């Protein structure tokens, strides 16, 4: 029972995906992907989006915030049979459902916030809603946000979470070199988070294997303390393409989400600044 309680506690802790650099990269890619109509809403406000992209990671005073960043797939069995509604999740897991993660439904809610912001006509609200939506979309593209083994604690790889999503990004990522395709309208956007989560989950076995292989370059006595430069270079060589792929996809999907929200709001033009 003590082990089970510990695992449940770990599942509710806030997970700081990508770090500030990664979340900023997702926002920047998304804004670059937009056509002129929605892009005009962000003119001169790009920094506001980037500066608020990591805000949800700092909302620790809200005890419900942690599970908004992930979805543990294992408790539901087959990844192809994930619940599509909160009611279904509760029916299948009972009172345990929330602590197992609710990120796809949070993405839906925050997308509706962005639609409302476009309709209300305040560019500052649009920028903030975009930043917050982008954060959760970014989290859905982190493989370790889809598993009970979110920090390698079940495979004797504690710390792999931050090593993959923050350590590699901070050391090696050059965000300006990442390409992003033009945003595309997506009328089925609200169903997409489940697709992203399943794709992210499929990346876990290789991620963990590559971490173990890179760890062989680190002297045994230093494990759990400080990895060697050889570890980081080996891990980046193996997982760097995956890190970049997931960031690119997150930016692409955020761009699609912004475009679709703008369309859903009636394709509004940017309101003129107040007179005087």
Backbone as CSV, one residue per row, in Angstrom:
resi,resn,N_x,N_y,N_z,CA_x,CA_y,CA_z,C_x,C_y,C_z
1,UNK,0.819,-1.204,0.000,0.000,0.000,0.000,0.852,1.253,0.000
2,UNK,1.998,1.208,0.727,2.866,2.385,0.764,3.425,2.683,-0.617
3,UNK,3.791,1.641,-1.366,4.320,1.844,-2.714,3.245,2.414,-3.607
4,UNK,2.032,1.872,-3.520,0.938,2.382,-4.331,0.668,3.846,-4.006
5,UNK,0.684,4.187,-2.731,0.440,5.574,-2.335,1.506,6.494,-2.900
6,UNK,2.760,6.036,-2.904,3.848,6.841,-3.446,3.660,7.057,-4.937
7,UNK,3.278,6.013,-5.660,3.067,6.155,-7.094,1.931,7.112,-7.399
8,UNK,0.884,7.045,-6.609,-0.231,7.961,-6.817,0.178,9.389,-6.534
9,UNK,1.012,9.591,-5.512,1.499,10.929,-5.203,2.342,11.456,-6.349
10,UNK,3.237,10.624,-6.877,4.081,11.049,-7.988,3.246,11.434,-9.191
11,UNK,2.156,10.720,-9.388,1.315,10.999,-10.554,0.646,12.348,-10.468
12,UNK,0.525,12.903,-9.243,-0.160,14.180,-9.096,0.793,15.359,-9.046
13,UNK,2.095,15.117,-9.056,3.038,16.220,-8.985,3.097,16.963,-10.303
14,UNK,3.203,18.312,-10.283,3.326,19.062,-11.530,4.581,18.654,-12.283
15,UNK,4.462,18.494,-13.579,5.586,18.115,-14.415,5.954,19.286,-15.300
16,UNK,7.206,19.687,-15.234,7.622,20.893,-15.959,8.172,20.503,-17.321
17,UNK,7.278,20.278,-18.258,7.699,19.818,-19.570,8.432,20.887,-20.350
18,UNK,9.458,20.452,-21.107,10.206,21.270,-22.052,11.026,22.377,-21.409
19,UNK,10.664,22.872,-20.243,11.346,24.034,-19.694,10.954,25.281,-20.465
20,UNK,11.406,26.427,-19.984,11.012,27.690,-20.601,11.467,27.772,-22.050
21,UNK,12.685,27.295,-22.339,13.208,27.371,-23.701,12.350,26.569,-24.671
22,UNK,11.952,25.384,-24.277,11.156,24.551,-25.157,9.760,25.104,-25.394
23,UNK,9.126,25.575,-24.324,7.786,26.127,-24.494,7.810,27.408,-25.329
24,UNK,8.844,28.214,-25.169,8.986,29.381,-26.033,9.140,28.964,-27.491
25,UNK,9.899,27.893,-27.726,10.099,27.419,-29.097,8.781,26.985,-29.719
26,UNK,7.941,26.296,-28.960,6.646,25.868,-29.478,5.817,27.077,-29.891
27,UNK,5.777,28.101,-29.032,5.014,29.315,-29.347,5.564,30.010,-30.585
28,UNK,6.886,30.120,-30.671,7.490,30.806,-31.807,7.197,30.078,-33.116
29,UNK,7.302,28.751,-33.092,6.997,27.976,-34.299,5.548,28.188,-34.724
30,UNK,4.644,28.186,-33.757,3.227,28.349,-34.075,2.950,29.697,-34.720
31,UNK,3.503,30.764,-34.157,3.247,32.095,-34.712,3.837,32.238,-36.111
32,UNK,4.993,31.601,-36.332,5.594,31.639,-37.661,4.736,30.936,-38.702
33,UNK,3.944,29.972,-38.264,3.176,29.151,-39.203,1.886,29.809,-39.663
34,UNK,1.472,30.903,-39.020,0.132,31.448,-39.248,0.032,32.264,-40.535
35,UNK,-1.122,32.200,-41.199,-1.380,33.101,-42.322,-1.687,34.500,-41.786
36,UNK,-1.803,35.448,-42.673,-1.890,36.845,-42.280,-3.082,37.154,-41.387
37,UNK,-4.248,36.552,-41.645,-5.437,36.875,-40.854,-5.235,36.737,-39.361
38,UNK,-5.000,35.517,-38.860,-4.747,35.375,-37.419,-3.398,35.927,-36.993
39,UNK,-2.425,35.938,-37.906,-1.089,36.439,-37.534,-1.138,37.902,-37.108
40,UNK,-2.036,38.681,-37.697,-2.124,40.104,-37.373,-2.464,40.349,-35.906
41,UNK,-3.140,39.400,-35.281,-3.507,39.561,-33.877,-2.296,39.557,-32.945
42,UNK,-1.187,39.031,-33.408,-0.008,38.887,-32.558,1.086,39.906,-32.871
43,UNK,0.837,40.786,-33.825,1.843,41.768,-34.192,2.197,42.644,-32.991
44,UNK,3.465,42.648,-32.639,3.928,43.413,-31.494,3.669,42.746,-30.162
45,UNK,3.025,41.577,-30.179,2.704,40.873,-28.930,3.377,39.494,-28.849
46,UNK,4.297,39.235,-29.739,4.972,37.944,-29.742,5.621,37.646,-28.385
47,UNK,6.271,38.651,-27.826,6.956,38.439,-26.551,5.987,38.073,-25.438
48,UNK,4.759,38.594,-25.506,3.763,38.252,-24.491,3.436,36.757,-24.544
49,UNK,3.325,36.236,-25.757,3.052,34.804,-25.897,4.224,34.000,-25.339
50,UNK,5.433,34.360,-25.727,6.605,33.609,-25.274,6.771,33.707,-23.758
51,UNK,6.571,34.896,-23.209,6.811,35.113,-21.779,5.824,34.357,-20.895
52,UNK,4.645,34.062,-21.443,3.629,33.370,-20.632,3.509,31.893,-20.980
53,UNK,4.358,31.415,-21.876,4.229,30.038,-22.342,4.474,29.005,-21.246
54,UNK,5.210,29.375,-20.213,5.495,28.433,-19.125,4.663,28.702,-17.876
55,UNK,3.714,29.610,-17.950,2.938,29.972,-16.761,2.319,28.776,-16.044
56,UNK,1.692,27.826,-16.751,1.050,26.722,-16.021,2.000,25.905,-15.160
57,UNK,3.288,25.896,-15.490,4.241,25.163,-14.661,4.475,25.848,-13.316
58,UNK,4.005,27.067,-13.179,4.235,27.816,-11.948,2.956,27.987,-11.128
59,UNK,1.904,27.293,-11.525,0.631,27.395,-10.809,0.507,26.303,-9.755
60,UNK,1.569,26.110,-8.995,1.604,25.003,-8.045,0.674,25.214,-6.848
61,UNK,0.230,26.465,-6.639,-0.684,26.697,-5.537,-2.037,26.047,-5.794
62,UNK,-2.315,25.741,-7.054,-3.539,25.044,-7.421,-3.263,23.544,-7.374
63,UNK,-3.813,22.866,-6.396,-3.517,21.453,-6.203,-4.034,20.584,-7.337
64,UNK,-4.930,21.124,-8.170,-5.441,20.362,-9.301,-4.600,20.545,-10.554
65,UNK,-3.575,21.395,-10.492,-2.839,21.726,-11.708,-2.016,20.571,-12.251
66,UNK,-1.349,19.820,-11.374,-0.454,18.767,-11.838,-1.050,17.857,-12.886
67,UNK,-2.199,17.227,-12.626,-2.770,16.293,-13.611,-3.220,16.944,-14.912
68,UNK,-3.265,18.271,-14.961,-3.650,18.933,-16.203,-2.557,18.850,-17.266
69,UNK,-1.369,18.362,-16.882,-0.227,18.351,-17.786,0.056,16.983,-18.402
70,UNK,-0.700,15.949,-18.046,-0.338,14.611,-18.527,-1.573,13.719,-18.593
71,UNK,-1.365,12.525,-19.146,-2.376,11.466,-19.111,-1.649,10.135,-19.027
72,UNK,-1.787,9.440,-17.907,-1.213,8.105,-17.763,-2.062,7.117,-18.558
73,UNK,-1.448,6.447,-19.517,-2.215,5.538,-20.371,-2.401,4.153,-19.762
74,UNK,-1.416,3.675,-19.016,-1.445,2.287,-18.556,-2.705,1.915,-17.770
75,UNK,-3.212,2.774,-16.903,-4.413,2.380,-16.153,-5.622,2.087,-17.040
76,UNK,-5.616,2.596,-18.275,-6.731,2.358,-19.189,-6.509,1.153,-20.096
77,UNK,-5.341,0.500,-19.963,-5.067,-0.660,-20.793,-4.596,-0.269,-22.170
78,UNK,-5.296,-0.679,-23.187,-4.933,-0.435,-24.578,-4.942,1.064,-24.888
79,UNK,-3.805,1.642,-25.364,-3.793,3.064,-25.728,-4.837,3.437,-26.761
80,UNK,-5.304,2.460,-27.539,-6.330,2.741,-28.533,-7.718,2.863,-27.913
81,UNK,-7.829,2.563,-26.625,-9.127,2.601,-25.962,-9.158,3.650,-24.849
82,UNK,-8.452,4.727,-25.039,-8.479,5.798,-24.051,-9.865,6.424,-23.993
83,UNK,-10.301,6.846,-22.828,-11.614,7.498,-22.732,-11.614,8.820,-23.478
84,UNK,-12.735,9.158,-24.062,-12.848,10.410,-24.808,-13.571,11.493,-24.015
85,UNK,-14.186,11.125,-22.900,-14.851,12.111,-22.050,-14.425,11.886,-20.608
86,UNK,-14.538,12.932,-19.798,-14.223,12.801,-18.374,-15.185,11.833,-17.695
87,UNK,-16.408,11.804,-18.163,-17.390,10.885,-17.591,-16.979,9.434,-17.835
88,UNK,-16.470,9.168,-19.038,-15.999,7.814,-19.331,-14.766,7.482,-18.510
89,UNK,-13.866,8.437,-18.352,-12.667,8.202,-17.545,-13.046,7.861,-16.109
90,UNK,-13.994,8.596,-15.549,-14.421,8.327,-14.180,-15.116,6.974,-14.083
91,UNK,-15.916,6.630,-15.089,-16.600,5.342,-15.072,-15.610,4.185,-15.086
92,UNK,-14.475,4.371,-15.733,-13.507,3.290,-15.848,-12.530,3.223,-14.689
93,UNK,-12.181,4.371,-14.101,-11.186,4.381,-13.025,-11.746,4.825,-11.681
94,UNK,-12.995,5.252,-11.650,-13.563,5.726,-10.401,-12.917,7.026,-9.962
95,UNK,-12.813,7.221,-8.670,-12.278,8.466,-8.131,-10.811,8.695,-8.437
96,UNK,-10.144,7.684,-8.974,-8.714,7.795,-9.289,-8.469,8.473,-10.634
97,UNK,-9.526,8.735,-11.394,-9.337,9.152,-12.781,-8.588,10.475,-12.901
98,UNK,-8.883,11.444,-12.021,-8.292,12.773,-12.200,-6.783,12.748,-11.993
99,UNK,-6.343,12.035,-10.982,-4.902,12.009,-10.712,-4.125,11.269,-11.777
100,UNK,-4.828,10.548,-12.632,-4.166,9.875,-13.755,-3.981,10.788,-14.958
101,UNK,-4.436,12.017,-14.842,-4.170,13.002,-15.875,-5.379,13.349,-16.710
102,UNK,-5.455,14.626,-17.096,-6.615,15.116,-17.853,-6.191,16.061,-18.975
103,UNK,-4.964,15.975,-19.447,-4.461,16.965,-20.403,-5.293,17.074,-21.681
104,UNK,-5.841,15.999,-22.260,-6.588,16.217,-23.512,-7.827,17.076,-23.312
105,UNK,-8.467,16.941,-22.179,-9.664,17.748,-21.915,-9.295,19.186,-21.559
106,UNK,-8.137,19.375,-20.948,-7.656,20.727,-20.678,-7.340,21.440,-21.992
107,UNK,-6.740,20.733,-22.935,-6.480,21.321,-24.261,-7.789,21.757,-24.902
108,UNK,-8.810,20.926,-24.818,-10.112,21.318,-25.368,-10.637,22.595,-24.710
109,UNK,-10.550,22.642,-23.373,-11.054,23.813,-22.638,-10.285,25.078,-23.004
110,UNK,-8.961,24.972,-23.077,-8.151,26.152,-23.364,-8.323,26.591,-24.826
111,UNK,-8.643,25.660,-25.719,-8.947,26.056,-27.094,-10.233,26.870,-27.134
112,UNK,-11.220,26.461,-26.388,-12.463,27.238,-26.315,-12.195,28.625,-25.732
113,UNK,-11.247,28.718,-24.792,-10.864,30.031,-24.254,-10.305,30.919,-25.366
114,UNK,-9.505,30.326,-26.252,-8.916,31.098,-27.340,-9.993,31.560,-28.317
115,UNK,-10.944,30.702,-28.631,-12.060,31.110,-29.491,-12.791,32.293,-28.865
116,UNK,-13.062,32.211,-27.566,-13.760,33.290,-26.867,-12.948,34.579,-26.887
117,UNK,-11.629,34.461,-26.767,-10.777,35.652,-26.793,-10.817,36.326,-28.158
118,UNK,-10.782,35.538,-29.225,-10.918,36.117,-30.570,-12.265,36.822,-30.718
119,UNK,-13.318,36.198,-30.232,-14.652,36.798,-30.365,-14.770,38.086,-29.547
120,UNK,-14.123,38.116,-28.379,-14.195,39.303,-27.523,-13.407,40.464,-28.100
121,UNK,-12.421,40.161,-28.955,-11.727,41.218,-29.682,-10.611,41.912,-28.942
122,UNK,-10.004,41.237,-27.943,-8.894,41.846,-27.197,-7.603,41.103,-27.550
123,UNK,-6.685,41.743,-28.309,-5.448,41.060,-28.691,-4.617,40.582,-27.503
124,UNK,-4.660,41.306,-26.391,-3.902,40.874,-25.216,-4.450,39.553,-24.679
125,UNK,-5.774,39.411,-24.656,-6.377,38.157,-24.205,-6.084,37.025,-25.186
126,UNK,-6.063,37.340,-26.469,-5.729,36.336,-27.475,-4.305,35.834,-27.267
127,UNK,-3.382,36.754,-27.014,-1.989,36.365,-26.797,-1.852,35.467,-25.572
128,UNK,-2.520,35.838,-24.474,-2.418,35.042,-23.246,-3.080,33.676,-23.431
129,UNK,-4.265,33.643,-24.044,-4.936,32.364,-24.261,-4.109,31.452,-25.149
130,UNK,-3.420,32.023,-26.137,-2.547,31.246,-27.009,-1.389,30.644,-26.229
131,UNK,-0.777,31.443,-25.372,0.355,30.963,-24.572,-0.048,29.783,-23.691
132,UNK,-1.202,29.901,-23.046,-1.634,28.846,-22.133,-2.027,27.589,-22.897
133,UNK,-2.773,27.747,-23.988,-3.109,26.593,-24.826,-1.851,25.913,-25.326
134,UNK,-0.882,26.712,-25.786,0.355,26.149,-26.309,1.122,25.343,-25.285
135,UNK,1.025,25.751,-24.024,1.734,25.004,-22.983,1.217,23.571,-22.897
136,UNK,-0.086,23.420,-22.849,-0.646,22.073,-22.702,-0.490,21.251,-23.977
137,UNK,-0.561,21.899,-25.140,-0.282,21.175,-26.377,1.165,20.682,-26.372
138,UNK,2.082,21.535,-25.928,3.471,21.103,-25.819,3.621,19.904,-24.905
139,UNK,2.928,19.923,-23.761,3.023,18.815,-22.818,2.532,17.500,-23.423
140,UNK,1.515,17.573,-24.260,0.974,16.354,-24.867,1.950,15.712,-25.838
141,UNK,3.000,16.422,-26.218,3.999,15.883,-27.136,5.248,15.383,-26.415
142,UNK,5.212,15.356,-25.100,6.320,14.818,-24.306,6.010,13.361,-23.974
143,UNK,6.792,12.414,-24.454,6.473,10.999,-24.217,6.241,10.652,-22.756
144,UNK,7.066,11.180,-21.864,6.971,10.809,-20.455,5.792,11.466,-19.750
145,UNK,4.982,12.221,-20.482,3.722,12.733,-19.937,2.554,11.801,-20.256
146,UNK,2.874,10.589,-20.721,1.815,9.642,-21.082,1.939,8.332,-20.319
147,UNK,2.730,8.297,-19.248,3.033,7.030,-18.590,3.162,7.182,-17.079
148,UNK,2.825,6.120,-16.361,3.018,6.125,-14.907,4.506,6.171,-14.569
149,UNK,5.345,5.715,-15.480,6.805,5.752,-15.283,7.349,7.090,-15.758
150,UNK,6.730,8.182,-15.306,6.999,9.499,-15.882,8.389,10.027,-15.592
151,UNK,9.063,9.515,-14.567,10.419,9.977,-14.270,11.413,8.825,-14.248
152,UNK,11.061,7.732,-14.889,11.947,6.569,-14.884,12.057,5.901,-13.535
153,UNK,11.151,6.242,-12.613,11.253,5.709,-11.249,10.974,4.219,-11.183
154,UNK,10.298,3.686,-12.199,9.987,2.256,-12.207,11.027,1.435,-12.948
155,UNK,11.970,2.089,-13.600,12.997,1.384,-14.365,14.410,1.793,-13.922
156,UNK,14.503,2.316,-12.715,15.791,2.744,-12.148,16.473,3.780,-13.049
157,UNK,15.688,4.726,-13.551,16.204,5.801,-14.407,15.724,7.160,-13.911
158,UNK,15.672,7.304,-12.610,15.127,8.524,-12.017,15.822,9.757,-12.583
159,UNK,15.025,10.742,-12.941,15.548,11.973,-13.504,15.523,12.025,-15.016
160,UNK,15.139,10.926,-15.672,15.138,10.912,-17.136,14.150,11.930,-17.695
161,UNK,13.107,12.213,-16.942,12.105,13.183,-17.389,12.761,14.528,-17.713
162,UNK,13.440,15.090,-16.731,14.061,16.403,-16.953,15.267,16.295,-17.875
163,UNK,15.967,15.162,-17.859,17.112,15.018,-18.757,16.669,15.096,-20.214
164,UNK,15.549,14.456,-20.531,15.093,14.425,-21.923,14.504,15.759,-22.346
165,UNK,13.530,16.261,-21.583,12.759,17.400,-22.071,13.362,18.753,-21.753
166,UNK,14.207,18.829,-20.737,14.824,20.111,-20.381,16.329,20.099,-20.584
167,UNK,16.990,19.035,-20.114,18.441,18.975,-20.211,18.942,19.002,-21.641
168,UNK,18.368,18.180,-22.492,18.792,18.154,-23.895,18.450,19.462,-24.598
169,UNK,17.260,19.980,-24.340,16.835,21.228,-24.978,17.755,22.371,-24.580
170,UNK,18.044,22.488,-23.292,18.874,23.590,-22.810,20.282,23.526,-23.386
171,UNK,20.814,22.317,-23.563,22.196,22.165,-24.012,22.373,22.288,-25.520
172,UNK,21.427,21.786,-26.285,21.697,21.600,-27.701,20.708,22.240,-28.668
173,UNK,19.505,22.526,-28.232,18.499,22.971,-29.189,18.770,24.385,-29.677
174,UNK,18.728,24.561,-30.994,18.752,25.885,-31.610,17.364,26.076,-32.226
175,UNK,16.496,26.732,-31.478,15.086,26.789,-31.850,14.869,27.463,-33.197
176,UNK,15.700,28.442,-33.528,15.507,29.184,-34.775,15.782,28.323,-36.004
177,UNK,16.414,27.179,-35.817,16.708,26.296,-36.940,15.589,25.292,-37.218
178,UNK,14.579,25.263,-36.367,13.494,24.312,-36.550,12.514,24.830,-37.608
179,UNK,12.216,24.041,-38.620,11.216,24.455,-39.607,9.813,24.136,-39.111
180,UNK,8.823,24.802,-39.678,7.437,24.509,-39.349,6.609,24.741,-40.609
181,UNK,5.692,23.814,-40.942,4.859,24.011,-42.135,3.780,25.051,-41.876
182,UNK,3.186,25.604,-42.917,2.091,26.553,-42.727,0.931,25.916,-41.972
183,UNK,0.319,26.691,-41.090,-0.839,26.199,-40.339,-1.966,25.812,-41.290
184,UNK,-2.713,24.784,-40.884,-3.818,24.292,-41.694,-5.104,24.286,-40.875
185,UNK,-6.231,24.656,-41.482,-7.502,24.529,-40.766,-7.741,23.075,-40.385
186,UNK,-8.328,22.850,-39.229,-8.560,21.484,-38.765,-9.882,21.449,-38.003
187,UNK,-10.949,21.142,-38.723,-12.271,21.131,-38.106,-12.410,20.045,-37.050
188,UNK,-11.533,19.049,-37.087,-11.568,17.960,-36.104,-10.555,18.179,-34.994
189,UNK,-10.112,19.421,-34.791,-9.046,19.690,-33.836,-9.315,19.100,-32.451
190,UNK,-10.549,19.169,-31.969,-10.847,18.739,-30.607,-10.620,17.251,-30.385
191,UNK,-10.487,16.475,-31.455,-10.193,15.046,-31.316,-8.699,14.752,-31.395
192,UNK,-7.897,15.739,-31.745,-6.484,15.488,-32.025,-5.633,15.141,-30.806
193,UNK,-5.897,15.680,-29.617,-5.001,15.370,-28.494,-4.792,13.887,-28.248
194,UNK,-5.803,13.064,-28.491,-5.652,11.625,-28.279,-4.679,11.025,-29.292
195,UNK,-4.685,11.548,-30.499,-3.747,11.089,-31.525,-2.323,11.446,-31.109
196,UNK,-2.116,12.675,-30.649,-0.781,13.114,-30.237,-0.277,12.278,-29.065
197,UNK,-1.151,12.020,-28.098,-0.747,11.279,-26.911,-0.341,9.854,-27.251
198,UNK,-1.091,9.203,-28.131,-0.721,7.842,-28.526,0.620,7.833,-29.254
199,UNK,0.832,8.813,-30.123,2.107,8.888,-30.838,3.259,9.153,-29.875
200,UNK,3.048,10.009,-28.897,4.082,10.293,-27.902,4.386,9.049,-27.078
201,UNK,3.346,8.330,-26.694,3.517,7.134,-25.862,4.356,6.082,-26.566
202,UNK,4.201,5.969,-27.875,4.939,4.962,-28.643,6.440,5.221,-28.646
203,UNK,6.854,6.424,-28.283,8.275,6.782,-28.284,8.994,6.381,-27.001
204,UNK,8.261,5.957,-25.990,8.850,5.730,-24.675,9.889,4.608,-24.653
205,UNK,9.617,3.425,-25.198,10.616,2.349,-25.083,11.995,2.739,-25.609
206,UNK,12.053,3.366,-26.781,13.343,3.752,-27.339,13.989,4.853,-26.506
207,UNK,13.197,5.793,-26.010,13.725,6.866,-25.157,14.422,6.275,-23.937
208,UNK,13.767,5.353,-23.262,14.352,4.754,-22.057,15.588,3.929,-22.397
209,UNK,15.539,3.210,-23.509,16.701,2.423,-23.925,17.891,3.322,-24.228
210,UNK,17.649,4.432,-24.912,18.737,5.347,-25.253,19.326,6.005,-24.009
211,UNK,18.486,6.290,-23.023,18.992,6.851,-21.765,19.904,5.847,-21.066
212,UNK,19.504,4.586,-21.043,20.335,3.556,-20.414,21.675,3.415,-21.130
213,UNK,21.653,3.427,-22.449,22.901,3.285,-23.201,23.804,4.488,-22.991
214,UNK,23.227,5.675,-22.964,24.041,6.867,-22.718,24.602,6.860,-21.303
215,UNK,23.850,6.292,-20.371,24.275,6.280,-18.972,25.505,5.411,-18.753
216,UNK,25.775,4.509,-19.690,26.962,3.665,-19.551,28.244,4.476,-19.700
217,UNK,28.128,5.709,-20.197,29.305,6.566,-20.315,29.606,7.313,-19.024
218,UNK,28.695,7.204,-18.041,28.834,7.943,-16.789,29.343,7.022,-15.697
219,UNK,30.410,7.387,-14.987,30.901,6.547,-13.895,29.790,6.226,-12.905
220,UNK,29.773,4.979,-12.441,28.695,4.513,-11.581,28.494,5.409,-10.367
221,UNK,29.593,5.876,-9.767,29.475,6.668,-8.548,28.794,8.002,-8.742
222,UNK,28.721,8.493,-9.989,28.141,9.813,-10.222,26.695,9.749,-10.694
223,UNK,26.175,8.565,-10.913,24.799,8.443,-11.386,23.838,8.981,-10.329
224,UNK,22.849,9.690,-10.803,21.912,10.322,-9.893,22.397,11.656,-9.393
225,UNK,23.621,12.039,-9.768,24.173,13.322,-9.344,24.432,14.197,-10.568
226,UNK,25.472,13.892,-11.306,25.799,14.710,-12.462,26.287,13.835,-13.601
227,UNK,25.577,13.877,-14.726,25.992,13.109,-15.886,27.193,13.769,-16.561
228,UNK,27.994,12.946,-17.220,29.190,13.440,-17.884,28.838,14.064,-19.232
229,UNK,29.752,14.886,-19.799,29.527,15.390,-21.154,29.301,14.270,-22.162
230,UNK,29.957,13.121,-21.952,29.775,11.995,-22.865,28.341,11.481,-22.818
231,UNK,27.749,11.460,-21.619,26.349,11.050,-21.510,25.476,11.964,-22.350
232,UNK,25.615,13.271,-22.144,24.735,14.224,-22.816,24.891,14.153,-24.342
233,UNK,26.121,14.036,-24.805,26.327,13.963,-26.243,25.740,12.682,-26.827
234,UNK,25.918,11.567,-26.105,25.368,10.296,-26.587,23.846,10.334,-26.594
235,UNK,23.260,10.862,-25.524,21.799,10.925,-25.438,21.237,11.850,-26.514
236,UNK,21.937,12.966,-26.769,21.472,13.887,-27.804,21.579,13.260,-29.192
237,UNK,22.667,12.535,-29.448,22.839,11.882,-30.744,21.687,10.923,-31.017
238,UNK,21.251,10.219,-29.974,20.196,9.233,-30.129,18.802,9.861,-30.102
239,UNK,18.594,10.814,-29.196,17.247,11.341,-28.975,17.050,12.767,-29.485
240,UNK,18.118,13.440,-29.891,17.976,14.790,-30.401,16.973,14.904,-31.535
241,UNK,17.019,13.998,-32.529,16.027,14.074,-33.607,14.602,13.922,-33.107
242,UNK,14.396,13.130,-32.059,13.053,12.946,-31.506,12.611,14.205,-30.767
243,UNK,13.514,14.790,-29.989,13.204,16.034,-29.282,12.772,17.104,-30.285
244,UNK,13.562,17.267,-31.343,13.234,18.286,-32.343,11.918,17.963,-33.043
245,UNK,11.711,16.705,-33.356,10.460,16.297,-34.005,9.262,16.653,-33.142
246,UNK,9.333,16.354,-31.846,8.187,16.594,-30.967,7.940,18.085,-30.753
247,UNK,9.001,18.860,-30.684,8.821,20.306,-30.582,8.205,20.870,-31.862
248,UNK,8.688,20.400,-32.998,8.131,20.857,-34.277,6.654,20.505,-34.386
249,UNK,6.305,19.282,-34.008,4.909,18.871,-34.077,4.043,19.704,-33.139
250,UNK,4.560,19.966,-31.940,3.796,20.784,-30.998,3.563,22.182,-31.562
251,UNK,4.599,22.774,-32.164,4.444,24.090,-32.766,3.481,24.066,-33.929
252,UNK,3.578,23.036,-34.758,2.668,22.893,-35.901,1.229,22.760,-35.423
253,UNK,1.014,21.933,-34.419,-0.350,21.697,-33.942,-0.909,22.910,-33.207
254,UNK,-0.059,23.672,-32.534,-0.530,24.921,-31.930,-0.925,25.906,-33.027
255,UNK,-0.128,25.987,-34.088,-0.489,26.854,-35.200,-1.831,26.471,-35.805
256,UNK,-2.050,25.166,-36.000,-3.336,24.701,-36.520,-4.470,25.086,-35.571
257,UNK,-4.218,24.960,-34.274,-5.241,25.261,-33.273,-5.607,26.740,-33.291
258,UNK,-4.603,27.612,-33.427,-4.864,29.053,-33.472,-5.686,29.394,-34.703
259,UNK,-5.282,28.853,-35.848,-6.005,29.122,-37.088,-7.444,28.646,-36.990
260,UNK,-7.644,27.433,-36.456,-8.997,26.911,-36.349,-9.833,27.710,-35.350
261,UNK,-9.211,28.200,-34.276,-9.936,29.030,-33.310,-10.365,30.344,-33.947
262,UNK,-9.486,30.924,-34.736,-9.807,32.176,-35.441,-10.967,31.958,-36.419
263,UNK,-10.945,30.840,-37.123,-12.034,30.510,-38.046,-13.335,30.305,-37.268
264,UNK,-13.252,29.561,-36.159,-14.450,29.291,-35.356,-15.047,30.573,-34.786
265,UNK,-14.198,31.578,-34.565,-14.658,32.857,-34.033,-15.225,33.774,-35.111
266,UNK,-15.191,33.314,-36.362,-15.743,34.120,-37.451,-14.716,34.912,-38.225
267,UNK,-13.444,34.529,-38.125,-12.353,35.207,-38.823,-12.327,36.710,-38.513
268,UNK,-12.313,37.088,-37.261,-12.373,38.517,-36.915,-11.107,39.250,-37.309
269,UNK,-11.269,40.495,-37.710,-10.125,41.366,-37.933,-9.671,41.985,-36.621
270,UNK,-8.438,42.402,-36.577,-7.912,43.023,-35.357,-8.618,44.353,-35.130
271,UNK,-9.177,44.564,-33.948,-9.851,45.842,-33.703,-8.845,46.985,-33.672
272,UNK,-9.249,48.196,-34.117,-8.339,49.341,-34.066,-8.056,49.725,-32.621
273,UNK,-6.896,50.310,-32.365,-6.588,50.754,-31.001,-7.558,51.854,-30.574
274,UNK,-7.791,51.989,-29.257,-8.701,53.042,-28.772,-8.238,54.430,-29.208
275,UNK,-9.154,55.272,-29.555,-8.820,56.641,-29.967,-8.195,57.401,-28.799
276,UNK,-7.233,58.228,-29.122,-6.586,59.040,-28.088,-5.520,58.297,-27.353
